[in-house]
């Protein structure tokens, strides 16, 4: 039986991919393939995390 290998991605790459997606530069599938990310589900999770962090900052009076 083969073991599953989990890849880690830098915070900079995650931010870049999320910004590309939100600015309309490509679909989740396209960006996952372009940046060699195993699953578009990962990008979806990064989007949710970054959006929630930005919302929290805005709630505390900070700008993005």
Backbone as a printed PyTorch tensor [residue, N CA C, xyz], in Angstrom:
tensor([[[  0.8360,  -1.1810,   0.0000],
         [  0.0000,   0.0000,   0.0000],
         [  0.8790,   1.2430,   0.0000]],

        [[  0.5660,   2.1900,  -0.8380],
         [  1.3520,   3.4260,  -0.8750],
         [  0.7810,   4.4470,   0.1040]],

        [[  1.6820,   5.2180,   0.6730],
         [  1.2620,   6.2610,   1.6060],
         [  0.9580,   7.5350,   0.8480]],

        [[  0.0030,   8.2810,   1.3410],
         [ -0.3540,   9.5580,   0.7490],
         [  0.7010,  10.5900,   1.1370]],

        [[  1.1270,  11.3630,   0.1710],
         [  2.1130,  12.4060,   0.4130],
         [  1.3880,  13.7490,   0.4120]],

        [[  1.5770,  14.5000,   1.4760],
         [  0.9620,  15.8140,   1.5940],
         [  2.0050,  16.8720,   1.2680]],

        [[  1.6480,  17.7590,   0.3590],
         [  2.5470,  18.8480,  -0.0040],
         [  2.1900,  20.0780,   0.8140]],

        [[  3.1970,  20.8730,   1.0720],
         [  2.9590,  22.1370,   1.7460],
         [  3.2740,  23.2640,   0.7630]],

        [[  2.5870,  24.3580,   0.9230],
         [  2.7420,  25.5010,   0.0300],
         [  3.0330,  26.7300,   0.8710]],

        [[  3.8800,  27.5950,   0.3520],
         [  4.2360,  28.8070,   1.0900],
         [  3.0410,  29.7580,   1.1820]],

        [[  3.0760,  30.5980,   2.1800],
         [  2.0200,  31.5990,   2.3530],
         [  1.9870,  32.5400,   1.1450]],

        [[  3.1620,  32.8310,   0.5920],
         [  3.2350,  33.7170,  -0.5720],
         [  2.5260,  33.1040,  -1.7760]],

        [[  2.7320,  31.7980,  -2.0060],
         [  2.0690,  31.1370,  -3.1300],
         [  0.5620,  31.1070,  -2.9210]],

        [[  0.1380,  30.8030,  -1.7120],
         [ -1.2940,  30.7740,  -1.4230],
         [ -1.9320,  32.1260,  -1.6970]],

        [[ -1.2960,  33.1880,  -1.2200],
         [ -1.8140,  34.5400,  -1.4260],
         [ -1.8670,  34.8720,  -2.9130]],

        [[ -0.8150,  34.5230,  -3.6490],
         [ -0.7540,  34.7990,  -5.0810],
         [ -1.8780,  34.0900,  -5.8260]],

        [[ -2.0760,  32.8130,  -5.5240],
         [ -3.1040,  32.0260,  -6.2100],
         [ -4.4940,  32.5850,  -5.8970]],

        [[ -4.7390,  32.9270,  -4.6460],
         [ -6.0390,  33.4860,  -4.2610],
         [ -6.2730,  34.8150,  -4.9790]],

        [[ -5.2590,  35.6670,  -5.0210],
         [ -5.3980,  36.9480,  -5.7170],
         [ -5.6670,  36.7430,  -7.2070]],

        [[ -4.9800,  35.7750,  -7.8150],
         [ -5.2130,  35.4780,  -9.2310],
         [ -6.6430,  35.0110,  -9.4550]],

        [[ -7.1300,  34.1700,  -8.5610],
         [ -8.4940,  33.6670,  -8.7110],
         [ -9.5130,  34.7930,  -8.5400]],

        [[ -9.3480,  35.5850,  -7.5000],
         [-10.3090,  36.6520,  -7.2160],
         [-10.2890,  37.7560,  -8.2770]],

        [[ -9.1580,  37.9090,  -8.9610],
         [ -9.0780,  38.9260, -10.0150],
         [ -9.5170,  38.3750, -11.3730]],

        [[ -9.9150,  37.0980, -11.3990],
         [-10.4500,  36.5190, -12.6300],
         [ -9.4140,  35.9960, -13.6030]],

        [[ -8.2080,  35.7300, -13.1440],
         [ -7.1550,  35.2620, -14.0460],
         [ -7.2790,  33.7900, -14.4040]],

        [[ -8.2000,  33.0850, -13.7700],
         [ -8.3820,  31.6870, -14.1190],
         [ -9.3130,  30.9780, -13.1570]],

        [[ -9.7400,  29.8100, -13.5900],
         [-10.6090,  28.9810, -12.7570],
         [ -9.7730,  28.2660, -11.6980]],

        [[-10.4530,  27.6580, -10.7420],
         [ -9.7360,  26.8870,  -9.7220],
         [ -8.9180,  25.7760, -10.3720]],

        [[ -9.5190,  25.0900, -11.3240],
         [ -8.8290,  23.9840, -12.0080],
         [ -7.5980,  24.4830, -12.7510]],

        [[ -7.7530,  25.5840, -13.4910],
         [ -6.6470,  26.1450, -14.2630],
         [ -5.4950,  26.5630, -13.3450]],

        [[ -5.8070,  27.2860, -12.2770],
         [ -4.7670,  27.7660, -11.3630],
         [ -4.0900,  26.6160, -10.6290]],

        [[ -4.8460,  25.5900, -10.2790],
         [ -4.2540,  24.4250,  -9.6260],
         [ -3.2480,  23.7620, -10.5620]],

        [[ -3.6270,  23.6290, -11.8080],
         [ -2.7270,  23.0140, -12.7800],
         [ -1.5150,  23.9070, -13.0420]],

        [[ -1.7540,  25.2030, -13.2110],
         [ -0.6850,  26.1570, -13.5000],
         [  0.3800,  26.1590, -12.4080]],

        [[ -0.0510,  26.1210, -11.1490],
         [  0.8750,  26.2120, -10.0090],
         [  1.2160,  24.8460,  -9.4170]],

        [[  0.8100,  23.7870, -10.1010],
         [  1.0860,  22.4090,  -9.6730],
         [  0.5960,  22.1320,  -8.2590]],

        [[ -0.6530,  22.5150,  -8.0410],
         [ -1.3120,  22.2630,  -6.7610],
         [ -2.1830,  21.0340,  -6.9650]],

        [[ -2.0620,  20.0690,  -6.0780],
         [ -2.7000,  18.7770,  -6.2610],
         [ -4.2040,  18.7940,  -6.4240]],

        [[ -4.8750,  19.7160,  -5.7850],
         [ -6.3360,  19.6760,  -5.7900],
         [ -6.8970,  21.0860,  -5.7060]],

        [[ -7.9070,  21.3670,  -6.5280],
         [ -8.5260,  22.6950,  -6.4980],
         [ -9.2400,  22.9560,  -5.1780]],

        [[ -9.5270,  21.8930,  -4.4430],
         [-10.1600,  22.0360,  -3.1300],
         [ -9.2460,  22.8240,  -2.1790]],

        [[ -7.9550,  22.6320,  -2.3230],
         [ -7.0010,  23.3770,  -1.4880],
         [ -7.1450,  24.8690,  -1.7120]],

        [[ -7.2590,  25.2710,  -2.9820],
         [ -7.4000,  26.6930,  -3.2950],
         [ -8.6930,  27.2390,  -2.7120]],

        [[ -9.7490,  26.4620,  -2.8040],
         [-11.0390,  26.8870,  -2.2450],
         [-10.8950,  27.1540,  -0.7470]],

        [[-10.1700,  26.2900,  -0.0430],
         [ -9.9530,  26.4760,   1.3950],
         [ -9.1250,  27.7360,   1.6640]],

        [[ -8.0960,  27.9710,   0.8440],
         [ -7.2710,  29.1620,   1.0200],
         [ -8.1020,  30.4200,   0.8390]],

        [[ -8.9970,  30.4030,  -0.1340],
         [ -9.8650,  31.5590,  -0.3870],
         [-10.7070,  31.8600,   0.8410]],

        [[-11.3090,  30.8250,   1.4180],
         [-12.1540,  31.0250,   2.6050],
         [-11.3430,  31.5840,   3.7650]],

        [[-10.1320,  31.0580,   3.9690],
         [ -9.2860,  31.5210,   5.0760],
         [ -8.8900,  32.9790,   4.8740]],

        [[ -8.4410,  33.3130,   3.6890],
         [ -7.9870,  34.6780,   3.4220],
         [ -9.1480,  35.6600,   3.5060]],

        [[-10.3020,  35.2790,   2.9900],
         [-11.4700,  36.1580,   3.0960],
         [-11.8510,  36.3830,   4.5590]],

        [[-11.8050,  35.3390,   5.3720],
         [-12.1770,  35.5010,   6.7810],
         [-11.1440,  36.3490,   7.5250]],

        [[ -9.8700,  36.1990,   7.1860],
         [ -8.8360,  37.0380,   7.8060],
         [ -9.0260,  38.4980,   7.4230]],

        [[ -9.3280,  38.7450,   6.1570],
         [ -9.5500,  40.1180,   5.7110],
         [-10.7920,  40.7130,   6.3690]],

        [[-11.8330,  39.9140,   6.5390],
         [-13.0440,  40.3930,   7.2020],
         [-12.7630,  40.7500,   8.6550]],

        [[-11.9510,  39.9270,   9.3100],
         [-11.6020,  40.1870,  10.7030],
         [-10.8060,  41.4870,  10.8230]],

        [[ -9.9100,  41.7150,   9.8750],
         [ -9.1200,  42.9540,   9.9030],
         [-10.0150,  44.1650,   9.6900]],

        [[-10.9530,  44.0500,   8.7620],
         [-11.8590,  45.1630,   8.4990],
         [-12.7400,  45.4390,   9.7070]],

        [[-13.1240,  44.3870,  10.4100],
         [-13.9440,  44.5440,  11.5930],
         [-13.2190,  45.2540,  12.7220]],

        [[-11.8980,  45.1980,  12.7110],
         [-11.1100,  45.8460,  13.7580],
         [-10.6240,  47.2220,  13.3200]],

        [[-11.1440,  47.7060,  12.1990],
         [-10.7620,  49.0350,  11.7550],
         [ -9.5060,  49.0880,  10.9110]],

        [[ -9.0140,  47.9390,  10.4880],
         [ -7.8250,  47.9010,   9.6360],
         [ -8.2450,  47.7950,   8.1800]],

        [[ -7.4140,  48.3000,   7.3210],
         [ -7.6820,  48.1310,   5.8940],
         [ -6.8700,  46.9520,   5.3700]],

        [[ -7.2250,  46.4990,   4.1970],
         [ -6.5420,  45.3420,   3.6000],
         [ -5.2430,  45.7770,   2.9670]]])
